Amino acid sequence: MTDSVAAPLSLLEDIFRLLDYLDMRSGHDDLHFFKSGYTHRFEHDNALWELRLKTKQLQSRIVEAYLLTVNDVTESEKHDLREWVAAGNSVYDNPYSLSNDSGCPMDFINGCRTGIEMAEDPSHFMGIEPDDIGNSGWCEEHPF
């Protein structure tokens, strides 16, 4: 079985068109302020608003594609992920600011899973013997 997520080509084209427009406008100071009814700020703000709208439409596709890369995702994890993304965060970041072995931020679900493991067994992550946890001053609920 092959899992795939498709984004409409028109949506991607709109996003690239808006990015090209914003890039083109950012490098030029040749405002046409002498033309009747021209407002560069309004035009710029309108393009940014449209870009945000298109990006939100694409976000659901990004979440779908991301969920295909993570094994055994629970409904609770999906719910938390959707709330995380709705708050403006990336699926490729986590609320604990945890990083993987190469120093890159962990994705949301794996970061949350690791955060829960750290809270349950800090000795595994901190190199502390289980007998020393009570004397180390670590909070038993959240060691970070």
N, C-alpha and C positions, 0 to 999 in steps of 0.2 A: 504494500500500500504506500503510495506516494502522497505526502502532505505538501500542499503548496498554498501560498497566499498571493493573491494578485491585487495590484493597485491599478485602477483605471489609468490608461495612458494619458487621457485628457487632464486628470488631476496632476500628474507629474509634469506634464507640459506647462500647465498653469503656474505651478510652483517655480519651475525654471524660468519661465517668462517674467515672473515678478522679481526673481532674484537678479536676472539680467537687467531689468529696468532699474532696480534700486542700485545696482553696481554702476550702471551708466550714469545715474543722477548724482551719485556720491562723488564722482570724479570731476564734475563740471560746476563751475560757478557762473555759467552763462545763463542766468535766470532771465526769463522773458517777462520781467516785471512791467515792461512798457505795454504789453498786450492787455487789452480790456478783459477783465474777469480772470486773469491768470493768478493763481495762488500756488506757489511751489509747495508750501507747507501742507496745504490741503491735499494736493496730488500725492505727496510723499506719504502722508498719514493714511490716505485711502489705500495706497499700495501696501503699506505695512499691515493694515487691518485685513486686507484681502489675503495677504500671505499667511497671517495667523489663522484665518479661517481655513485655508487650504491645508495648512500644516495640521490643524486639529482633525480634519477629515483623514489625513494620512496616518495620524497617530494610532487609530484603531487597527490599521493594517500592520503597523509596526508591532503593536502588542500581540496581534495574532501570530505574526512571524516569530516573535520572541518566544511565545508559549510553545511553539513547535520545537524549540531548541532545548527545552528543559523537561526532564523526565519526571513523571509522577506528580504533577501539579495538582494540589488539592483545590477545592472550591474556595476555601478560606484564603489561600494564597492568591488565587485569581482575583478575588474581591479586593484584597489588600493592594495588589498590583494596579488594579483599575483606579482605586482611590489615589495611589501614589502618582500615577500618570495624570489623573484629572487635576491634581494639585500643581501640575507643571513640571514634574520631575521626569527623568529619563528611566527607561527600563534597564539601562546599563549603569545604574548607580543604585546605592542602597542607603537606608536611613542611618546606618551605623558608621558610614564612611570606611567600611572595611575594604581592604585590598587583597588581591591574590598573591601568590608567591613571586610573581614578576613585578609587583608594585602597582598594577593597574586596578582601578576600582572594580569590585565584584558587581555582577548584575544583581537586580533586585531580589529575586527569589533565592539565589544561592547566598547572597549576603544576609538575608533574613534567616535562612536555615543555619548559617554559620553563627550568627548572633545568638540564636536560641541554643545551639550547642555550647557556645562559650558561656552562656548563663548557667547551663546545666552542669557543665564540667570544665571549669576554668583550668584545672590542672593539665588537661590535655593540650591546651593552647599556650600556657604560660610556663610550662616546664616545672610545675610545682607538684610535689607529692601530695596525694589526697589527704594525708594526715596533717599537712602543714596549712591547709586552706583555712581552717578555723583560726589560726594564729597569724595569718598574713594580712588581715584587715580588709579582705575582699568582701564586698557586699554579696550575699548569696543569691540575690535575685538577678542582678546585672553586674558582672565583673568589669564592665567598661564604662 
